[in-house]
Amino acid sequence: MIETNITKMFGLKYPIFSAPMGPFFTRDLALAVSEAGGLGVLSNVNIIGTNPVEEHKKSIEYMIEHTDKPFGLNFLTSRNNIGVKEMCTDVPKIVMDNPRMREQCVYWLTSAGSSKILPASKPFQELRERSEVKHFHVAPAVWLAQKCVEAQVDGIVCTGTEGGGHQSYEKVTTLVLLQQLAKAFPDLPKIACGGFATGEGLAAALSLGAGAIAMGSRFIASKQSEFNEAYKKLIPPGTPQDTGLFTGSFGPIRLYRNKYALEHPAPSTKEEMMAYERSLTMEQRTRDAGAYERIYNGDTENGAVLLGQSIGIIKSIDDVNDIIERVMKEAESAIRKNAAMLK
Ligand SMILES: Cc1cc2nc3c(=O)[nH]c(=O)nc-3n(C[C@H](O)[C@H](O)[C@H](O)COP(=O)(O)O)c2cc1C
């Protein structure tokens, strides 16, 4: 048994979260993770033609229909995400009106934008007062964690540059970020994210001050994840070097180096990245928007394949339950081994 501030906060058996992976569906994945004793997180699904509030509602209904375990949901609060304000007001109202949703939908994770929009929403304030829900925000750098603290978050997700998918301009590794944040905010609950796929990684995160880990790429390579089989099959033979940090219409993003990724630049500075993003033509933006649909349909060359460096330590596509049990076993044995070094 490993008990941490995060397992206690959410009443979890294990300190393992699934990372949100919008715009893709992660309902079955979130369900499997929560059922296995971790905390499954529903993604902000906003593929063209979907209504994010409706999709959140359907996802939450799906979860409460199939499990009585706790789970979470993600809001992308970036300015260019469609319907952010509506999500932050309408979804809390939906949850507030349903006692089971209120009880189970406990983890509200905002990312990729402001940490202030959700706590500023009146319906969310009411929900927070009348339930045990917690608000976390993704903090990829110390100055961004400071903003989260000012927004009175209940905790942060510390995501380093090795992580898959949407990234910040900051490019700080998870290893350094965790140590910085442990020093700067010792009492703030933290979830480590980016580069985790094993129990040794979990043990390291715990000793660096986190109370849990969140994994994205590891869970894509699972039997239950809704990702296209062609997407999943890229992972076991993959190496960390098969991924790179690129930019485009959606800002910095870690992608598998396929044809689509290599059509995009990988500028070294934040200023260069932002200048490129501003220079994008409507045609380029439209092509980028279509890249999610292409990969959703299994086009691994022309689609955006979001993956982290952790693919280098994922060797098979497994059942979610087996992944979680194995990570826990490895973590316990790593912690024991380390403790035995004390003389
Ligand atoms: C396919 C994919 C989609 C993602 N979409 C989101 C998202 O919608 N919101 C978000 O906060 N992070 C998103 N991310 C980042 C993950 O939440 C997480 O930070 C990352 O997967 C961690 O690195 P790992 O893949 O090594 O576990 C995405 C990552 C992937 C791989």
The ligand as an ORCA input file, in Angstrom:
! r2SCAN-3c Opt
* xyz 0 1
  C      -2.807     12.221    -27.500
  C      -2.566     13.254    -26.456
  C      -3.493     14.274    -26.278
  C      -3.312     15.230    -25.269
  N      -4.285     16.176    -25.050
  C      -4.217     16.942    -23.933
  C      -5.318     17.756    -23.545
  O      -6.359     17.801    -24.192
  N      -5.203     18.482    -22.399
  C      -4.063     18.457    -21.652
  O      -4.011     19.120    -20.628
  N      -3.004     17.711    -22.009
  C      -3.070     16.938    -23.097
  N      -2.034     16.096    -23.410
  C      -0.885     15.997    -22.483
  C      -1.156     14.902    -21.440
  O      -2.213     15.255    -20.615
  C       0.096     14.611    -20.587
  O       0.648     15.817    -20.155
  C       1.169     13.812    -21.342
  O       0.599     12.729    -22.026
  C       2.183     13.294    -20.352
  O       3.266     12.675    -20.964
  P       3.369     11.097    -21.237
  O       2.661     10.921    -22.540
  O       4.807     10.818    -21.277
  O       2.658     10.377    -20.144
  C      -2.158     15.165    -24.443
  C      -1.216     14.153    -24.651
  C      -1.410     13.200    -25.625
  C      -0.393     12.107    -25.782
*
